[in-house]
């Protein structure tokens, strides 16, 4: 049992210094990479720290620096499967690289923007990563004004000096149209929501443009504000009740799962015999045996690696040129498109 467990409270650097018989500053140098301290003294300090159960106070360290090692992760709709996977992957990558994560839920940012901005700046974050939702531009501007680097994921703010990492949404939309046309579908629809995010708009526009090249005008359905399972079901009821649609691109997998269930169980459609459906994101549920959804995978690990590369570059040279990194999407063929072999794409 450590002394601090018996005594209660946190063990301080002064406690370690007394036990090791050294100065308080020597303890600080021993736990600061590259600081000057002899091997013998460092060993004595480490042994004393281990005995007492001492842990370095990183927040206190950051008070003496311009920036902490904290990265702010801003997101909304974090309950959605793709966003949850994005958060888990980003946070793991940051921790593995020695950073700490601060999660900022921007779901209600418009009502409490000032508090969110203050929280980011008070902790002297090393950078902020905006993962999901519409970019809170006020946060971006305030952070830039205070010298905090900003990385946007699947967002575009061309008028601001930010780094951007984005999946190739346009390529996914184009290939979705190609796959449906190749399957013999000629009455196409694209299902989205009223959300006009860069990623959703990019998928819709590319799909419609490629369909036109194939001599087909795609019907665009985007009647509800939320991009979720319920919206997908409502789209199926609306589209399949009056139109003989035979090929559908749902711009997210959650929309596609709702669309599939309504199409099969409420509209009596056979998938893929008389209706082909493609999604986007490749969330875990897309592979469930009840769906076996053909979709496009946003490679979350690749997005995280690109974000980490930007953060590291900014840490080494804060004045380096801002850039745009585009990450390819991957087609995953399963069982919801007519004529396609049900096979998984390479991971």
N, C-alpha and C positions, 0 to 999 in steps of 0.2 A: 504493500500500500504506500502511495506517495505521501510526502509531508503535506502537500496541499489538500489531499483527500481527507487527511485527519483534521487539518486546521480549518479548511473551508475557504472559499474564495479563489480568485485567480492567482497563480504564481507569477510574480513580476520579474523583470530583468534584474532588479536590485536584489531579489532573493537569490537568483542564480549567481550574481556577482559575489555576494557574501559567502555562499557555500564554496565557490571556486577560488576565493581569495584574490579576486581581480577587481578592476574598476567597472562601473556601469557601462562606460564607453567600450570597454573591451568585449563585453557581452554583445553589444550592438554590432561591433565589427565582425564578431565571430559568425553572426547570422546574416551578414550582408555580403552577397557574392562579390569577390574581387577586392574586398577590404583587407587591409594589412593587419595580420595577427599571426604570431608564431604557431607552428604546428602543435607544440607542447601546450601552449595556452588554450588554443582552440579545442584540443582534446579534453583538457580539464573542464572547460566550459560546457562542452557537449555532454560529458558525463554527469556534471552537476544538473544540467537541464533535464536529462533523462531521468535522473533520480527524483527530481522534484515534479516532473510532469509538466515542464514549461513548454509553452507554445508561443511563437512570435506573434505579436499583435500587428497584423498587416494594416489595419485601419490607422493605427497610430503612426506606422511608418509612412503612410501616404500623406500625413499632415506636413511632412518635411519635403514633399515632392510636388511638382506641378500637376502630376496625374497619378491616380491609383492604378491598380491592375484590374479594376472592375470594368466589365463590358456591360452596357445596358442593352437588354433585348426587349424591343417594343413589339407588341402584337395584340391582335384582337381575334375574336372567334377561336380561342385556343382550344375549345372543346372539339373542334372539327378534327377528324383523323389526320389529314395531311398537315395541318398546322401543329398538331400535337407532336407528330413525328419530326417536323422541322425544329421545334423547340428542343426536343430531347437530343437530337443530333447536334445542334449548335452548342447546347450547354455542355455536352460531353466533350466536344472538340475544344472548347475554350478551357475547360478544366484540365484536359490533358496537356494543354500548352501553357499552363501556369496562370491562367486568368480566373477571376471570379465572375459570377453572373448575377446581374440584377434584373429581375423580370418586371417589366412595366406594362400593365394591362391597359391598353388604349381603348378598350371597348366604350368607356364613357369619357374619353379624353375631351370631347367638345364641351362637356359640362364642367370639367375640372382641369383644364389645360394648364393653368398656372401652377398647380400643385405638382403635376407631372414634370413640367420643365424644371421646377425648383429641385425636385428629388434627383433628377439627372445631374444637375450642376453642383448640388451640395456635396455629392460623393466624388466629385472630380473624376468622373469615369474616363477611362482611356479612349473609349469609342462608343458609339451607339449603333446598333443594328436594328433596322426597322424591317420586321419579318413579314407581317401580314396586315391586311386592312389598308384603307386609304391612308397614304402618308400624312401624318399631322405636320403640315408645312411649318407651323409656328415652332414646333419642337425643333425641326431641322434648322430653321433660321437662327433660333436662339443658341443652339449648340454650336453652329458654325461661328457665330459672333463671339463665342467664348472659347474658340479654339478646339472644340471637341469634334474629331472626325466622325462622319456619318456614312454608313453603308446601307444602301437600299437593296432589298431582296424582292425581285419580281415587281419592282416599282420604277417609275421614271419621273425625275424632276430635272429636266434638262437645263433649267435656268439657274440651278444651284450647284455649288462646287462640292458634289458628293460622288462617292464611288458606287457603282451599281453592279449587282450580280443578278442575272435574269435567265430563266429557262427559255428555250427556243419555242415560245408559244405559237408563233406563226408557222413554224415547220410542223408542229403537231396538228394544227388546224388544217394545213394543206394536205398532209398525209392522211388525215381522217377522211377527207373528201375523196382522195384517190382510192383508198381502200374500199369505201362504200360503192364508188363507181365501178371499181373492178369486180365487186361482188354482184353487179347487175342492178344495183339500186338506182332508180331514176326519179323517185319522188322523195327528195331529201328535206330534212329539217335539222336545224341546230337549236338546242335548248340551253338557255342561260337564265339569268335573273336580271333585275333592274340595276344591279351593281355594275358600274362602268369602270372597273379596274383595268389597268393596262394589260394584265394577263388575260382576262376574259375577253376583252375587246380584240386583242391580237388573235386569239383562237377563232373567234366568230368571223372576223373579216377575212382571214386567210382561208377558212373553210368555204365561205361564200364565193370568194374569188376563184378558187380552184373548181368549185362546182360549175360556175359560169363557163369556165374554160372547157368543161365537159358537156356544155350545152344544157345545163340544168340550173334552174333558179331555186335556191334553197329557201325554205320558209324559216324565218327567224322568230322564235318564241321566247319572250323575256318579260313576263307579265307580273312577276312578284319581286319584292325587294330582296328576299333572302335566298342565298344559294345553298339550298339544303335538300334533304330527302323529300320533304313534303312538296316543295316546288316541283321536283321532278315528277312526282305522281300527278300533280295538277296539270302539268304540261302534257303528260300522256293522255289524260282524260279529254283535254281540250283538243289536241291534235288528232288523235285517233278516232274521235267521235265523228268528225266531219271531213277529214282528209284521208285519202288512201296512202298514207306515208309508208314507205318501205325501207328507209334508211335514216337513222338519227344519230347525230353527234351531240352528246351532252358534254358541256364544257368542264364539268367536274364529275368525279365518280359518284359523289353523293347524289347529284341530280340523276345520274344514270341508274343508280340502284332504285330510287323512287320511281323512275320512269319504267324500268323493267317490271317491277312488282305490279304497278297499275296496268301496264300493257298486257301482262299475262293473266292476272287474276280478276281484273275488272273489265278489260276490253276483249279478252279471249284471243289475243294474238299469240302466235307461235314464234318463238325466238330460237334460232335464227331463220326458220323456214320461210316465214312471210314478213319478218321484220328484223333488220340488223341494227345493232346498237353499239356505239363506241363511246367510251368515257375518257377521262383525263385525270391523272395524278397517280394511279395505281396504289390506292390506299389498301391496307390489309384485307378489308372486307371484299374488295373486288375479286380476290382469289377464292373466296368461299364457294363451296360446291353449289350453293343455292343460286349463285350468280355467274361465276366463271366469266367475268366481264372482260371483253377485249378493250384495251385502253392504252394510254401513253404514260410512261413512268417519268415523273420528275425525279432525277437521281439526287436524293437529298444529301447523300454523302459528298457528291461532287459540288453541290451548292455550298455546303459547309466548308469544304476545302478551299473553294474560291474566296469565300468570306474571310477565312483565316489568313489566306495569302495577302489580302488587302490590309487586314489589321496589322500583320507583321511588317508589311511595307510602310505603312503609316508610322509605326513605332520607330522604324529605322530612319525614315526621311519624311517628315510631316509635310514637306513642300513638294513632294513628288506629284506628278501630273495625275489628275483624277481620270478614271477609266471605266469602261463598260466591259464586263465579262459575260459572254453568252454560253450557257451550258446546254448541250444537246439533250433532247428528250429521247426516250427509247420506246419503240413499239412493242406491246405485249399482246400476242395473239392468243385468245382463249376460245370461247364457244358462242359468242353472241353476234358473229358476222358470218353470213352464209358463204360457204366455199373456202373459208380459211381453216387450216389445220389448227386444232387446239394445242398450241405449244407455247411454252414460256420463252420470253426473250432472255438473252444472256444477262446475268445480274450485273 
